[in-house]
Amino acid sequence: MIEGLAVGRIVHVKIKGECRPAIVSKIWGKENGCSNLNVFPDGSNDDAPVGHTQWQTSVLFGPGDFEWHWPERD
């Protein structure tokens, strides 16, 4: 079980090796962290329209590309 996982939590998702902030919008599996995310891309740097989020479905918890993890603490 992924402790602390809840709708509305801010997480990071790795896309093409870069971490982007995302908000959890639906949880499919508390055991593996499978969740739908609204990702906040870095505008044109991510080939995304400025001011739009990207909806990513069924994203798993982990360290790899297109997986989410908790934000790092400085």
ZIRAFEN-V235176 format. One record per residue. RES is the residue in one letter. PHI is phi in whole degrees, 0 to 359 (999 if undefined). OMEGA is omega as a letter, one per 20 degrees, with the letter a starting at -180 (* if undefined). Layout:
BEGIN
res: (RES;RES)
phi: (PHI;PHI)
omega: (OMEGA;OMEGA)
END
This chain:
BEGIN
res: (M;I;E;G;L;A;V;G;R;I;V;H;V;K;I;K;G;E;C;R;P;A;I;V;S;K;I;W;G;K;E;N;G;C;S;N;L;N;V;F;P;D;G;S;N;D;D;A;P;V;G;H;T;Q;W;Q;T;S;V;L;F;G;P;G;D;F;E;W;H;W;P;E;R;D)
phi: (999;270;291;91;289;205;301;97;290;270;228;247;236;267;232;54;82;249;276;231;288;210;246;289;249;201;251;262;212;290;288;252;77;302;214;271;232;257;267;260;286;270;48;293;295;251;54;239;297;296;87;245;267;247;271;246;259;51;274;270;285;166;268;270;299;60;235;255;211;288;301;290;253;276)
omega: (r;a;r;a;a;r;a;r;r;r;r;r;a;r;a;r;a;r;r;r;r;r;r;a;r;r;r;a;r;a;a;r;a;a;r;a;r;a;r;a;r;r;a;r;r;a;a;r;a;r;a;r;r;r;r;a;r;r;a;r;r;a;a;r;a;r;a;r;r;r;r;r;a;*)
END
